Amino acid sequence: MQHKKFATRAIHAGQEADPSTGATIIPIYATSTFTQEAPGKHKGYEYSRTGNPTRSALEECLASLEGARYGLAFASGSAATDAVVNLLEPGEHLVSCSEVYGGTFRLFSSVYGRRGLRVTYVDDSRPEAFAMALTPKTRLVWLESPTNPLLNIFDIQAIATLARNNGTLVVVDNTFATPYLQNPLALGADLVVHSTTKYLNGHSDLIGGAVVTSDQALHKEMAFYQNAAGAVPSPFDSWLILRGIKTLKIRMEAHQRGADQIASFLQNHASVEKVYYPGLKQHPGHELALKQMKGQGGMVSFTLKNSANVDSFFRKLNLFAVAESLGGVESLACHPCTMTHATIPEEKRKALGITPQLIRLSVGLEDPADLIEDLQEALKA
Ligand code: P1T
């Protein structure tokens, strides 16, 4: 299956017809346990926290889409992040890009930081800045690319090379790009994290996460933790994500077409100060995005010239739902500073550019003309 093209793998990887019934679509194995012929004599499954056939199909499919050997599915993107950070011992050092999802920052600082993990945040997107932050104790470099919410792009290949020379692992949170637009392992990363809540499931009806890798030892350690800590997705949620993934390619292409049009519209609007979208030539990561991604994705952020208009913008929106999350078929508008990134201290948020004027859009699959009309109305002073 691995030599097949992306859309084929999205529909078939890990999903052969069910061996016992011939069911073409993987069944929802809604069972907590598996009857054994004799103690220890079973068909590969014992207990659904440890392993479940519907989840296994999802894990195999996710691994295939990222060109990885192993996949693990978790109950949320945050649980997937936790499984990776848990690889580190107290006293070890983590280097992270300074702009990450608020919940990721919270886990680094308020959970692992309290247990002795040392974290250095790098403010600069140049690979040299990451090289400077590496120490002999640096076990892991954490990247989001594109970042949430400002869509900054990091040179994954260059940073992975520098990290490897230091014996440091690189993980990329690939949630915004999806495996259709970017494959960090092919660029030299060791691990990829996803919030499957977002584009992979694509329909805003569940919470899930995943980690993939081709490193057997890392996989084994995280599979042990997955079973020990138990943050696994249900068979039903695993099945929904598998169903969502089947249309990932065409959804991403459509999200992107809409995002392109909306970014151009915003750029030409008198009330808009700045548009953050890697598809725009002026975006500092534009060239790099062209090099390491197949497209720029469906997220667009922008700032309003006048912060007094932010409130009325959100109140006037009609089609865009004012909500956290992203990657679903319906369009969402979010105010990162009070919503997804509120957990980051104000000073740090300000330094990053996550200001009260910043608005983040997840461009859904409605007709772009209707979305633009909605924005046009909301932007009327
Ligand atoms: O929400 P959860 O499935 O636990 O995923 C956490 C997560 C991890 N990584 C990135 C890049 C994310 O954006 C998220 C979740 N983000 C939102 C809920 C949001 O609106 O940005």
Residues whose N, C-alpha, C, O or C-beta is under 5 A from the ligand:
A	BS01	P1T	S76 G77 S78 Y101 N148 D173 T175 S195 T197 I207 G208 E324 S325 L326 T340
